[in-house]
Amino acid sequence: MQISKSRFKAKALEFFRRVEETGEPLIVTDHGKPKLEIRLYHPEKADPLKELKGSVTSYTDPCEPVGADEWEALE
């Protein structure tokens, strides 16, 4: 659905409720050209790889086995 900026200004809360109820995005136009999109907010799910990026402090001999005495969590 598209509406003009002046029409949106007059009934903004009504349009917000409509987007919330239907989930359909709303395009706000200025002089007939699309300028804004009003849509439901969907938080992005955290990407575990992005969370771990940069967390490796050293990377020496990654193929060498690790002994039980070298695990900090076991101490």
DSSP file (Angstrom, degrees, kcal/mol; ACC not computed):
  #  RESIDUE AA STRUCTURE BP1 BP2  ACC     N-H-->O    O-->H-N    N-H-->O    O-->H-N    TCO  KAPPA ALPHA  PHI   PSI    X-CA   Y-CA   Z-CA
    1    1 A M              0   0    0      0, 0.0    26,-3.0     0, 0.0     2,-0.4   0.000 360.0 360.0 360.0 138.6    0.0    0.0    0.0
    2    2 A Q  E     +a   27   0A   0     24,-0.2     2,-0.3    26,-0.0    26,-0.2  -0.955 360.0 173.6-121.0 139.3    1.3    3.5   -0.8
    3    3 A I  E     -a   28   0A   0     24,-2.5    26,-3.0    -2,-0.4     2,-0.1  -0.964  33.3-102.4-139.0 158.0    0.1    6.8    0.7
    4    4 A S  E  >  -a   29   0A   0     -2,-0.3     4,-2.5    24,-0.2     5,-0.2  -0.393  31.0-115.6 -77.3 158.3    1.3   10.4    0.5
    5    5 A K  H  > S+     0   0    0     24,-1.8     4,-2.4     1,-0.2     5,-0.1   0.886 115.8  51.3 -60.2 -41.2    3.4   12.0    3.2
    6    6 A S  H  > S+     0   0    0      2,-0.2     4,-1.5     1,-0.2    -1,-0.2   0.883 111.0  47.4 -67.5 -38.0    0.6   14.5    4.0
    7    7 A R  H  > S+     0   0    0      2,-0.2     4,-1.4     1,-0.2    -2,-0.2   0.894 112.1  50.7 -68.3 -39.7   -2.0   11.7    4.3
    8    8 A F  H  < S+     0   0    0     -4,-2.5     3,-0.3     1,-0.2     4,-0.3   0.918 107.0  54.4 -62.4 -43.2    0.4    9.7    6.5
    9    9 A K  H >< S+     0   0    0     -4,-2.4     3,-0.6     1,-0.2    -1,-0.2   0.882 108.1  49.6 -59.0 -39.7    1.0   12.7    8.8
   10   10 A A  H 3< S+     0   0    0     -4,-1.5    -1,-0.2     1,-0.2    -2,-0.2   0.808 127.9  21.4 -71.0 -30.0   -2.7   13.1    9.4
   11   11 A K  T 3X S+     0   0    0     -4,-1.4     4,-2.1    -3,-0.3    -1,-0.2  -0.136  75.4 138.5-133.0  39.8   -3.4    9.5   10.3
   12   12 A A  H <> S+     0   0    0     -3,-0.6     4,-2.7    -4,-0.3     5,-0.2   0.897  74.6  49.8 -56.1 -47.9    0.0    8.0   11.3
   13   13 A L  H  > S+     0   0    0      1,-0.2     4,-2.4     2,-0.2    -1,-0.2   0.888 109.4  52.6 -62.1 -38.2   -1.3    6.0   14.3
   14   14 A E  H  > S+     0   0    0      1,-0.2     4,-1.9     2,-0.2    -1,-0.2   0.917 111.7  45.9 -61.8 -43.3   -4.0    4.5   12.2
   15   15 A F  H  X S+     0   0    0     -4,-2.1     4,-2.3     2,-0.2    -2,-0.2   0.880 110.0  54.1 -69.4 -37.6   -1.5    3.4    9.6
   16   16 A F  H  X S+     0   0    0     -4,-2.7     4,-2.3     1,-0.2    -2,-0.2   0.935 109.6  48.2 -59.9 -45.5    0.9    2.0   12.3
   17   17 A R  H  X S+     0   0    0     -4,-2.4     4,-2.5     1,-0.2    -2,-0.2   0.892 109.5  53.0 -62.2 -39.5   -1.9   -0.1   13.7
   18   18 A R  H  X S+     0   0    0     -4,-1.9     4,-2.7     1,-0.2     5,-0.4   0.911 109.6  47.6 -63.4 -42.3   -2.8   -1.4   10.2
   19   19 A V  H  X S+     0   0    0     -4,-2.3     4,-2.3     1,-0.2    -1,-0.2   0.911 112.5  50.3 -64.6 -41.5    0.8   -2.5    9.6
   20   20 A E  H  < S+     0   0    0     -4,-2.3    -2,-0.2    -5,-0.2    -1,-0.2   0.904 115.9  41.9 -61.7 -42.3    0.9   -4.2   13.0
   21   21 A E  H  < S+     0   0    0     -4,-2.5    -2,-0.2    -5,-0.2    -1,-0.2   0.906 127.5  27.4 -74.4 -43.5   -2.4   -6.0   12.3
   22   22 A T  H  < S-     0   0    0     -4,-2.7    -3,-0.2    -5,-0.2    -2,-0.2   0.752  87.7-137.7 -93.6 -26.0   -1.8   -7.1    8.7
   23   23 A G     <  +     0   0    0     -4,-2.3    17,-0.3    -5,-0.4    -4,-0.1   0.444  57.8 138.0  79.0  -1.6    1.9   -7.3    8.5
   24   24 A E        -     0   0    0     -6,-0.4    -1,-0.3    15,-0.1    -2,-0.2  -0.642  55.2-121.4 -80.0 128.4    1.7   -5.6    5.2
   25   25 A P        -     0   0    0      0, 0.0     2,-0.4     0, 0.0    14,-0.2  -0.268  19.7-140.2 -68.1 158.4    4.4   -2.9    4.7
   26   26 A L  E     - B   0  38A   0     12,-2.9    12,-3.4   -24,-0.0     2,-0.5  -0.979   5.5-150.8-122.8 129.5    3.4    0.7    3.9
   27   27 A I  E     -aB   2  37A   0    -26,-3.0   -24,-2.5    -2,-0.4     2,-0.5  -0.891   8.1-154.5-102.3 125.1    5.2    2.9    1.4
   28   28 A V  E     -aB   3  36A   0      8,-2.5     7,-2.9    -2,-0.5     8,-1.9  -0.873  15.0-157.5-100.4 128.1    5.1    6.7    2.1
   29   29 A T  E     -aB   4  34A   0    -26,-3.0   -24,-1.8    -2,-0.5     2,-0.4  -0.728  14.3-156.9-108.1 154.7    5.5    8.9   -0.9
   30   30 A D  E >  S- B   0  33A   0      3,-2.5     3,-1.4    -2,-0.3   -26,-0.0  -0.970  86.9 -15.6-129.1 113.9    6.7   12.4   -1.4
   31   31 A H  T 3  S-     0   0    0     -2,-0.4    -1,-0.1     1,-0.3   -27,-0.0   0.880 130.8 -53.5  55.9  40.6    5.4   14.0   -4.7
   32   32 A G  T 3  S+     0   0    0      1,-0.2    -1,-0.3   -29,-0.0   -28,-0.0   0.402 115.8 112.7  81.2  -2.7    4.5   10.6   -5.9
   33   33 A K  E <  S-B   30   0A   0     -3,-1.4    -3,-2.5     1,-0.0    -1,-0.2  -0.886  74.4-111.1-106.1 132.1    8.0    9.1   -5.3
   34   34 A P  E     +B   29   0A   0      0, 0.0    -5,-0.2     0, 0.0     3,-0.1  -0.369  46.3 158.1 -60.5 131.1    8.5    6.4   -2.7
   35   35 A K  E     +     0   0A   0     -7,-2.9     2,-0.3     1,-0.4    -6,-0.2   0.660  56.9  26.0-123.3 -36.2   10.6    7.7    0.2
   36   36 A L  E     -B   28   0A   0     -8,-1.9    -8,-2.5     2,-0.0     2,-0.5  -0.949  54.7-153.2-134.2 151.1    9.9    5.6    3.3
   37   37 A E  E     -B   27   0A   0     -2,-0.3     2,-0.6   -10,-0.2   -10,-0.2  -0.994   8.9-162.3-123.6 126.9    8.8    2.0    4.0
   38   38 A I  E     +B   26   0A   0    -12,-3.4   -12,-2.9    -2,-0.5     2,-0.3  -0.937  28.1 149.8-107.3 121.7    7.0    1.3    7.3
   39   39 A R        -     0   0    0     -2,-0.6   -15,-0.1   -14,-0.2   -19,-0.1  -0.932  50.0 -75.5-146.2 167.6    7.0   -2.4    8.2
   40   40 A L        -     0   0    0     -2,-0.3     2,-0.5   -17,-0.3   -20,-0.0  -0.333  49.5-116.7 -63.9 146.7    7.0   -4.8   11.1
   41   41 A Y        -     0   0    0     -2,-0.0    -1,-0.1     2,-0.0     0, 0.0  -0.754  30.7-177.4 -88.1 128.7   10.3   -5.1   13.0
   42   42 A H        -     0   0    0     -2,-0.5     3,-0.1     3,-0.0    -2,-0.0  -0.943  23.9-134.0-125.3 107.2   11.8   -8.5   13.0
   43   43 A P        -     0   0    0      0, 0.0     2,-0.2     0, 0.0    -2,-0.0  -0.321  26.1-112.6 -62.1 140.8   15.0   -8.7   15.0
   44   44 A E        -     0   0    0      1,-0.1     2,-0.2     3,-0.0     3,-0.0  -0.498  28.8-116.6 -73.1 140.1   17.9  -10.5   13.3
   45   45 A K        -     0   0    0     -2,-0.2     2,-0.2     1,-0.1    -1,-0.1  -0.567  36.9-103.3 -75.2 140.8   18.9  -13.8   14.7
   46   46 A A        -     0   0    0     -2,-0.2    -1,-0.1     1,-0.1     3,-0.1  -0.440  27.7-136.1 -66.8 132.3   22.4  -13.8   16.0
   47   47 A D    >>  -     0   0    0     -2,-0.2     4,-2.0     1,-0.2     3,-0.6  -0.821   7.1-148.6 -89.6 116.7   24.9  -15.5   13.7
   48   48 A P  H 3> S+     0   0    0      0, 0.0     4,-1.6     0, 0.0    -1,-0.2   0.825  96.7  55.3 -58.8 -31.4   27.1  -17.7   15.9
   49   49 A L  H 3> S+     0   0    0      2,-0.2     4,-1.1     1,-0.2    -3,-0.0   0.881 107.3  49.1 -69.5 -36.1   30.1  -17.3   13.5
   50   50 A K  H <4 S+     0   0    0     -3,-0.6    -1,-0.2     1,-0.2     3,-0.2   0.877 108.7  54.3 -67.1 -36.3   29.8  -13.5   13.7
   51   51 A E  H  < S+     0   0    0     -4,-2.0    -2,-0.2     1,-0.2    -1,-0.2   0.870 113.3  41.8 -63.5 -36.5   29.7  -13.8   17.5
   52   52 A L  H >< S+     0   0    0     -4,-1.6     3,-2.4    -5,-0.2     4,-0.3   0.614  84.3 121.3 -88.0 -13.5   33.0  -15.8   17.5
   53   53 A K  T 3< S+     0   0    0     -4,-1.1    -3,-0.0     1,-0.3    -4,-0.0  -0.273  84.3   9.5 -56.7 129.0   34.8  -13.7   14.9
   54   54 A G  T 3  S+     0   0    0      1,-0.0    -1,-0.3     2,-0.0    -2,-0.1   0.481  96.7 110.7  82.7   3.2   38.0  -12.3   16.3
   55   55 A S    <   +     0   0    0     -3,-2.4     2,-0.5     2,-0.0    -2,-0.1   0.625  47.1  97.0 -87.8 -11.8   37.8  -14.4   19.5
   56   56 A V        -     0   0    0     -4,-0.3     3,-0.1     1,-0.2    -2,-0.0  -0.666  49.5-176.1 -78.9 122.2   40.8  -16.7   18.6
   57   57 A T        +     0   0    0     -2,-0.5     2,-0.3     1,-0.3    -1,-0.2   0.764  67.4   8.8 -92.3 -26.8   43.8  -15.3   20.4
   58   58 A S        -     0   0    0      2,-0.0    -1,-0.3     0, 0.0     2,-0.1  -0.991  51.4-165.4-151.1 156.1   46.4  -17.7   19.0
   59   59 A Y        +     0   0    0     -2,-0.3     2,-0.5    -3,-0.1    -3,-0.0  -0.526  29.9 151.7-142.7  67.6   46.5  -20.4   16.4
   60   60 A T  S    S-     0   0    0      1,-0.2     4,-0.1    -2,-0.1    -2,-0.0  -0.885  70.9 -13.7-107.8 132.5   49.6  -22.5   16.8
   61   61 A D    >   -     0   0    0     -2,-0.5     3,-1.4     1,-0.1    -1,-0.2   0.923  67.3-179.0  46.9  62.7   49.7  -26.2   15.8
   62   62 A P  T 3  S+     0   0    0      0, 0.0    -1,-0.1     0, 0.0    -2,-0.1   0.695  77.8  53.6 -66.3 -16.8   45.9  -26.6   15.3
   63   63 A C  T 3  S+     0   0    0      2,-0.1    -2,-0.1     0, 0.0    -3,-0.0   0.521  84.0 103.6 -94.9  -5.8   46.4  -30.3   14.3
   64   64 A E  S <  S-     0   0    0     -3,-1.4     2,-0.1    -4,-0.1    -4,-0.0  -0.539  79.2-110.5 -75.4 139.8   48.4  -31.3   17.4
   65   65 A P        -     0   0    0      0, 0.0     2,-0.5     0, 0.0    -1,-0.1  -0.366  25.8-132.2 -68.1 150.7   46.4  -33.2   20.0
   66   66 A V        -     0   0    0     -2,-0.1     2,-0.1     2,-0.0     5,-0.0  -0.913  18.0-136.9-106.7 127.3   45.7  -31.5   23.3
   67   67 A G    >   -     0   0    0     -2,-0.5     3,-1.9     1,-0.1     4,-0.3  -0.428  21.9-113.8 -80.8 157.4   46.4  -33.4   26.5
   68   68 A A  G >  S+     0   0    0      1,-0.3     3,-1.0     2,-0.2     6,-0.2   0.802 116.2  61.1 -59.8 -29.8   44.1  -33.4   29.4
   69   69 A D  G 3  S+     0   0    0      1,-0.2    -1,-0.3     6,-0.0    -3,-0.0   0.623  98.3  58.9 -73.4 -11.5   46.6  -31.5   31.5
   70   70 A E  G <  S+     0   0    0     -3,-1.9     2,-0.6     4,-0.0    -1,-0.2   0.483  78.6 101.9 -96.3  -4.5   46.4  -28.6   29.0
   71   71 A W    X   -     0   0    0     -3,-1.0     3,-0.9    -4,-0.3     4,-0.3  -0.720  56.4-160.2 -84.9 118.7   42.7  -27.9   29.4
   72   72 A E  G >  S+     0   0    0     -2,-0.6     3,-1.3     1,-0.2    -1,-0.2   0.822  89.2  63.3 -64.7 -31.5   42.2  -24.9   31.7
   73   73 A A  G 3  S+     0   0    0      1,-0.3    -1,-0.2     2,-0.1    -2,-0.0   0.749  97.1  57.2 -68.4 -22.7   38.6  -26.0   32.3
   74   74 A L  G <         0   0    0     -3,-0.9    -1,-0.3     1,-0.2    -2,-0.2   0.578 360.0 360.0 -83.9  -8.6   39.8  -29.1   34.0
   75   75 A E    <         0   0    0     -3,-1.3    -1,-0.2    -4,-0.3    -2,-0.1   0.474 360.0 360.0 -81.5 360.0   41.9  -27.3   36.6
